[in-house]
């Protein structure tokens, strides 16, 4: 599936909630793996740090859903379960040559967590991947994705997954 032909940000036109009122198939999708080094762009270039999933976890997720931006819950090791947004695909602005799964956990961490075990529950789709004319437009859309995830996860059907047995020690 190719990136949508929408070079400008659509943040101002997008609703503050994404997905249906209740979690519906093929969701939830549970994936996990050790955090791997990515391209080093999330925190440095975008100011939005990401934890990168290993290739087998990315391929597992993409067997059930298309490339795009998603939201749900994530947990690093035995830390608290927190809201997340994730990009699953090629990241066309950066011209990636391989697909990646980049998870932004909506929390300010002081340290990175390379090698730590990351569990992710993908609960709904936000939007397709897009190419952008500028880094600023990409960042604007990511911030809108984060807001949509935060609002959407407040709904009871989504909130209950925060304490799912998948996360174990939550």
Backbone bond lengths (Angstrom), bond angles and torsions (degrees), N, CA, C in turn:
res aa  C-N    CA-C-N  psi(-1)  N-CA   C-N-CA  omega(-1)  CA-C   N-CA-C  phi
1 X - - - 1.458 - - 1.527 107.83 -
2 X 1.300 117.40 127.69 1.465 122.05 -177.26 1.521 110.76 -84.13
3 X 1.306 113.92 160.34 1.469 119.31 176.59 1.523 109.37 -65.52
4 X 1.294 116.38 146.37 1.466 121.31 178.66 1.527 109.37 -65.97
5 X 1.317 115.82 146.39 1.461 120.58 178.74 1.521 109.26 -84.58
6 X 1.313 116.52 74.72 1.468 121.31 -178.51 1.514 108.30 -141.50
7 X 1.335 117.08 81.13 1.456 119.86 -173.78 1.523 114.37 -67.01
8 X 1.325 118.40 -23.93 1.457 117.69 -178.78 1.518 110.68 -93.57
9 X 1.298 115.17 160.78 1.455 120.93 177.92 1.517 109.18 -66.02
10 X 1.324 114.76 143.13 1.459 119.64 175.88 1.524 109.70 -113.47
11 X 1.306 117.11 16.82 1.461 121.84 -175.75 1.522 112.16 -57.44
12 X 1.303 117.66 -40.16 1.466 119.91 -176.43 1.526 112.16 -74.47
13 X 1.329 116.95 -20.55 1.461 120.04 -179.74 1.523 112.30 -95.98
14 X 1.313 118.20 -6.06 1.447 121.93 -173.29 1.512 111.54 -90.33
15 X 1.317 116.41 146.46 1.462 121.91 177.20 1.524 109.85 -71.44
16 X 1.314 116.26 156.03 1.460 121.67 179.89 1.514 113.62 -81.89
17 X 1.324 117.51 1.87 1.465 123.04 178.31 1.525 106.47 -130.63
18 X 1.329 116.81 140.89 1.464 121.22 177.75 1.521 109.20 -126.43
19 X 1.299 115.79 145.18 1.454 120.88 177.34 1.514 112.69 88.20
20 X 1.334 116.17 164.67 1.460 120.80 179.31 1.526 111.12 -68.82
21 X 1.318 116.52 170.97 1.466 121.60 -177.84 1.524 112.38 -62.00
22 X 1.323 117.38 -32.35 1.462 121.70 179.23 1.527 109.54 -122.43
23 X 1.319 117.05 150.95 1.459 122.15 176.36 1.529 107.65 -63.18
24 X 1.348 116.11 126.17 1.461 120.97 -177.69 1.521 110.52 -128.88
25 X 1.342 117.81 153.15 1.470 121.11 -179.62 1.527 111.36 -53.48
26 X 1.320 117.39 142.89 1.465 127.07 15.75 1.526 114.60 -86.87
27 X 1.320 117.10 9.94 1.465 122.10 -178.19 1.516 109.94 -89.13
28 X 1.303 118.00 152.77 1.463 127.79 1.78 1.532 111.59 -78.42
29 X 1.319 114.89 152.59 1.460 121.99 172.51 1.520 105.97 -117.62
30 X 1.312 115.95 122.78 1.465 121.94 -178.31 1.519 109.03 -104.97
31 X 1.323 116.33 124.19 1.464 121.32 176.27 1.521 108.68 -134.27
32 X 1.312 115.60 157.23 1.458 119.48 -179.98 1.518 110.33 -158.61
33 X 1.324 114.58 161.89 1.451 121.17 177.55 1.513 110.49 168.65
34 X 1.323 114.76 172.77 1.463 120.41 178.36 1.521 109.10 -75.99
35 X 1.324 116.98 136.31 1.469 122.16 179.16 1.529 108.44 -65.01
36 X 1.338 115.46 130.02 1.465 121.46 -179.44 1.525 109.80 -111.66
37 X 1.326 115.43 159.35 1.463 119.61 176.43 1.521 108.83 -67.19
38 X 1.324 115.32 134.30 1.454 120.31 178.04 1.507 109.97 -103.68
39 X 1.303 115.83 -140.06 1.462 121.52 -176.86 1.521 112.43 -91.99
40 X 1.335 117.62 -5.15 1.457 121.02 178.74 1.512 114.15 74.05
41 X 1.346 117.47 23.92 1.462 120.33 -176.08 1.515 113.26 -100.59
42 X 1.331 117.20 -34.79 1.457 121.51 -171.78 1.511 113.67 -48.75
43 X 1.331 116.37 -60.29 1.453 120.35 -178.56 1.515 112.98 -78.11
44 X 1.327 116.59 -41.07 1.467 120.53 -173.26 1.528 112.75 -74.47
45 X 1.333 117.60 -52.47 1.461 120.20 -175.75 1.520 113.21 -85.89
46 X 1.330 115.75 -35.16 1.460 119.55 -172.86 1.518 113.70 -101.47
47 X 1.335 116.89 -20.25 1.462 119.81 -174.27 1.524 111.39 72.70
48 X 1.330 115.91 18.48 1.464 122.77 -178.54 1.520 106.91 -132.68
49 X 1.332 117.78 85.69 1.463 120.43 -174.23 1.524 112.53 -62.14
50 X 1.332 114.90 144.95 1.453 120.74 179.01 1.523 110.77 -128.27
51 X 1.320 114.46 153.49 1.465 122.69 171.66 1.521 105.59 -107.69
52 X 1.310 116.46 127.29 1.455 121.13 -175.68 1.517 111.13 -96.65
53 X 1.324 114.74 129.88 1.459 120.93 178.70 1.518 110.28 -81.97
54 X 1.331 117.87 151.00 1.462 120.27 176.85 1.535 110.93 -67.88
55 X 1.329 116.32 154.68 1.462 122.28 -175.85 1.533 113.79 -51.85
56 X 1.340 120.66 -43.56 1.471 118.59 179.78 1.531 113.36 -60.00
57 X 1.320 118.20 -35.95 1.468 121.33 178.04 1.523 110.42 -67.88
58 X 1.331 116.96 -39.71 1.464 121.67 178.37 1.523 109.73 -63.21
59 X 1.317 116.58 -47.15 1.470 120.34 -179.34 1.522 111.00 -64.56
60 X 1.328 117.79 -37.28 1.468 121.22 177.07 1.527 109.94 -59.86
61 X 1.325 117.57 -47.30 1.464 121.31 -179.72 1.524 110.95 -63.60
62 X 1.339 116.55 -42.97 1.465 120.17 -176.65 1.525 112.99 -72.12
63 X 1.329 117.40 -9.24 1.467 118.72 175.47 1.525 110.17 -74.57
64 X 1.335 117.39 -18.76 1.464 121.98 -177.47 1.524 114.65 -110.20
65 X 1.326 117.58 -22.15 1.465 121.02 -173.96 1.527 110.36 -140.11
66 X 1.340 117.36 157.79 1.468 119.67 179.45 1.531 112.46 -79.31
67 X 1.302 114.44 167.43 1.460 121.66 173.57 1.528 108.64 -58.68
68 X 1.337 116.75 141.58 1.456 119.80 178.76 1.514 111.95 162.29
69 X 1.328 115.39 -163.39 1.459 122.96 -179.44 1.530 107.80 -112.73
70 X 1.332 115.82 133.58 1.466 122.97 -173.36 1.522 110.23 -131.47
71 X 1.336 115.65 170.55 1.458 120.43 173.79 1.517 110.31 -141.00
72 X 1.320 113.45 163.59 1.455 120.42 178.87 1.518 109.56 170.88
73 X 1.324 115.02 -141.86 1.465 122.24 -178.48 1.518 109.91 -122.68
74 X 1.328 116.72 151.79 1.462 121.62 179.18 1.525 109.79 -143.11
75 X 1.319 114.20 154.55 1.466 121.07 178.09 1.517 109.08 -142.83
76 X 1.312 116.41 130.71 1.455 122.57 174.39 1.521 107.28 -100.80
77 X 1.366 114.88 122.16 1.464 120.67 -177.45 1.529 109.25 49.91
78 X 1.317 119.14 -127.68 1.465 121.76 -179.69 1.522 112.31 -105.04
79 X 1.332 116.09 20.92 1.462 121.05 178.31 1.530 109.36 -69.07
80 X 1.301 115.75 174.53 1.459 122.31 177.51 1.531 110.44 -60.55
81 X 1.316 116.86 147.06 1.463 122.48 173.75 1.529 107.18 -77.39
82 X 1.338 115.29 129.12 1.461 120.40 -174.12 1.529 110.91 -130.35
83 X 1.343 116.43 157.77 1.470 119.30 176.85 1.528 110.69 -66.25
84 X 1.333 114.81 151.71 1.465 119.05 178.93 1.515 110.13 -146.43
85 X 1.341 114.30 157.72 1.458 123.30 164.89 1.516 105.80 -123.22
86 X 1.310 116.59 150.09 1.464 118.41 179.13 1.512 111.40 -143.15
87 X 1.309 113.53 143.77 1.455 121.59 172.72 1.521 106.10 -99.09
88 X 1.305 115.33 127.66 1.456 121.32 -179.58 1.520 106.81 -123.64
89 X 1.324 117.11 103.92 1.461 118.71 -179.82 1.507 114.41 154.94
90 X 1.337 115.30 -143.19 1.464 122.88 -170.66 1.524 114.03 -95.74
91 X 1.313 118.89 -18.85 1.469 122.31 -174.83 1.531 110.93 52.73
92 X 1.328 116.74 71.33 1.464 121.12 -171.76 1.524 115.71 -59.40
93 X 1.328 119.05 -29.23 1.469 119.43 179.00 1.531 110.26 -59.26
94 X 1.330 115.80 -35.81 1.464 120.87 -177.33 1.527 112.82 -95.01
95 X 1.332 117.06 0.03 1.473 121.88 176.65 1.527 112.15 57.26
96 X 1.328 117.32 43.39 1.464 120.98 178.08 1.524 110.68 -57.91
97 X 1.325 115.85 145.44 1.459 121.10 176.72 1.516 111.68 -99.98
98 X 1.319 117.13 -6.52 1.464 119.98 174.43 1.520 108.53 -138.65
99 X 1.330 114.88 152.63 1.459 119.69 -179.81 1.525 109.36 -72.43
100 X 1.321 114.52 148.99 1.460 119.39 179.96 1.523 110.05 -139.49
101 X 1.312 114.98 160.62 1.456 122.70 173.49 1.511 107.15 -120.44
102 X 1.319 117.10 104.79 1.456 122.50 -176.07 1.520 109.26 -111.81
103 X 1.335 115.42 114.47 1.456 122.19 -174.69 1.526 109.42 -102.86
104 X 1.327 115.93 124.44 1.465 120.30 172.07 1.522 107.06 -103.51
105 X 1.325 115.60 110.40 1.461 120.51 176.87 1.524 106.85 -83.29
106 X 1.318 116.11 128.40 1.469 120.57 -173.37 1.524 108.89 -82.36
107 X 1.327 113.54 80.89 1.462 123.66 -178.89 1.520 107.07 -169.05
108 X 1.312 117.69 147.89 1.467 120.78 176.94 1.519 109.50 -90.59
109 X 1.320 115.74 108.21 1.457 122.06 176.06 1.522 108.81 -97.28
110 X 1.322 116.43 145.21 1.460 120.76 178.40 1.524 112.36 -83.72
111 X 1.324 116.81 -27.81 1.464 121.01 -176.27 1.520 110.47 -123.34
112 X 1.345 115.71 162.47 1.457 118.65 173.08 1.529 107.88 -82.06
113 X 1.315 116.77 173.00 1.458 119.02 179.00 1.520 112.24 -135.43
114 X 1.323 115.99 45.87 1.462 120.76 173.66 1.524 109.22 -57.82
115 X 1.332 115.61 134.08 1.466 121.01 178.13 1.518 113.95 84.16
116 X 1.316 118.35 -14.61 1.471 120.65 179.63 1.527 109.41 -78.14
117 X 1.327 115.65 154.41 1.461 121.02 -178.17 1.530 110.19 -80.32
118 X 1.317 115.68 127.14 1.459 122.72 -178.89 1.522 108.77 -116.93
119 X 1.326 115.62 128.32 1.463 122.28 174.25 1.517 107.93 -112.09
120 X 1.332 116.32 136.88 1.454 122.06 -177.43 1.524 109.66 -133.68
121 X 1.318 116.20 130.91 1.465 122.41 171.40 1.522 107.13 -109.70
122 X 1.322 116.70 108.32 1.462 121.97 178.18 1.527 107.08 -85.42
123 X 1.341 115.61 123.44 1.456 119.56 -174.25 1.526 114.95 -112.19
124 X 1.323 118.68 -24.89 1.466 119.55 -179.59 1.526 111.01 -166.59
125 X 1.307 113.72 162.23 1.459 125.17 -179.66 1.529 109.43 -91.31
126 X 1.328 116.33 138.48 1.467 120.52 175.08 1.526 110.57 -101.25
127 X 1.329 116.66 -52.72 1.472 119.33 -174.64 1.529 109.97 -166.64
128 X 1.338 116.26 166.18 1.471 119.38 175.16 1.523 110.82 -75.54
129 X 1.324 115.37 163.84 1.463 120.24 171.20 1.521 108.13 -65.96
130 X 1.331 115.73 151.47 1.459 121.00 177.79 1.520 108.75 -138.70
131 X 1.306 114.66 158.29 1.450 120.46 168.79 1.524 105.59 -98.79
132 X 1.309 117.29 152.77 1.464 121.24 -175.40 1.517 110.32 -128.98
133 X 1.325 114.96 152.89 1.456 121.02 176.73 1.521 111.98 -79.62
134 X 1.340 116.35 -19.67 1.465 119.04 -179.22 1.523 110.41 -151.89
135 X 1.306 115.08 158.03 1.461 122.07 176.16 1.529 110.36 -62.72
136 X 1.328 117.13 -35.95 1.462 121.54 -179.23 1.528 111.49 -61.49
137 X 1.348 116.77 -40.78 1.467 120.20 179.04 1.522 111.04 -67.22
138 X 1.326 116.82 -38.17 1.464 120.80 176.23 1.524 110.09 -61.61
139 X 1.318 117.10 -47.67 1.468 121.42 -179.45 1.524 110.70 -61.82
140 X 1.325 117.13 -40.01 1.469 121.25 178.41 1.531 110.61 -59.52
141 X 1.337 116.66 -43.98 1.457 119.62 179.26 1.532 111.72 -68.14
142 X 1.324 117.83 -39.14 1.463 120.07 178.58 1.530 110.21 -61.89
143 X 1.323 116.69 -41.91 1.467 119.81 177.86 1.528 111.21 -63.03
144 X 1.329 117.43 -36.79 1.468 120.74 176.24 1.530 110.26 -68.21
145 X 1.332 117.11 -36.38 1.472 121.09 175.91 1.525 110.34 -61.42
146 X 1.319 116.16 -43.40 1.469 121.33 -179.69 1.529 109.96 -61.93
147 X 1.315 116.66 -45.24 1.475 120.87 179.42 1.529 110.46 -63.28
148 X 1.334 117.17 -43.29 1.471 120.84 178.68 1.526 110.55 -62.19
149 X 1.331 117.42 -40.50 1.468 120.99 178.51 1.523 110.55 -63.60
150 X 1.318 116.50 -47.62 1.466 120.15 -179.23 1.528 110.80 -58.99
151 X 1.321 117.42 -45.55 1.462 121.29 179.72 1.522 111.58 -66.21
152 X 1.322 116.52 -43.49 1.458 121.43 -175.85 1.523 112.19 -67.34
153 X 1.321 116.81 -35.92 1.468 120.79 -177.68 1.528 112.73 -72.87
154 X 1.323 117.80 -10.19 1.467 121.05 176.38 1.530 111.91 -73.66
155 X 1.325 116.74 -21.21 1.465 120.11 -179.43 1.536 109.40 -67.32
156 X 1.345 117.98 138.89 1.473 121.65 -173.35 1.519 115.05 -52.41
157 X 1.320 118.63 -42.63 1.460 121.34 -178.14 1.528 111.92 -61.98
158 X 1.325 117.06 -30.70 1.463 122.65 179.82 1.524 111.07 -88.37
159 X 1.320 116.36 -39.86 1.468 121.28 -177.70 1.524 111.79 -62.16
160 X 1.324 117.16 -34.21 1.471 119.41 -176.80 1.525 112.90 -63.53
161 X 1.325 118.08 -23.29 1.468 120.34 179.85 1.525 112.37 -71.51
162 X 1.306 117.61 -15.35 1.470 120.35 176.81 1.531 110.46 -60.20
163 X 1.319 117.47 -29.72 1.467 120.33 -179.08 1.529 111.77 -108.91
164 X 1.335 117.69 22.97 1.458 121.67 178.60 1.530 110.79 -63.01
165 X 1.310 116.41 146.81 1.473 121.36 -179.50 1.527 112.60 -61.28
166 X 1.328 118.27 -20.34 1.464 122.15 176.17 1.529 111.19 -54.32
167 X 1.329 115.74 -35.40 1.454 120.24 -177.64 1.522 113.46 -82.58
168 X 1.292 118.14 -6.78 1.460 121.44 173.12 1.509 114.76 65.16
169 X 1.318 118.09 -91.38 1.465 123.06 -171.47 1.512 114.44 -84.01
170 X 1.311 119.18 18.86 1.460 119.58 -177.83 1.502 111.78 -81.57
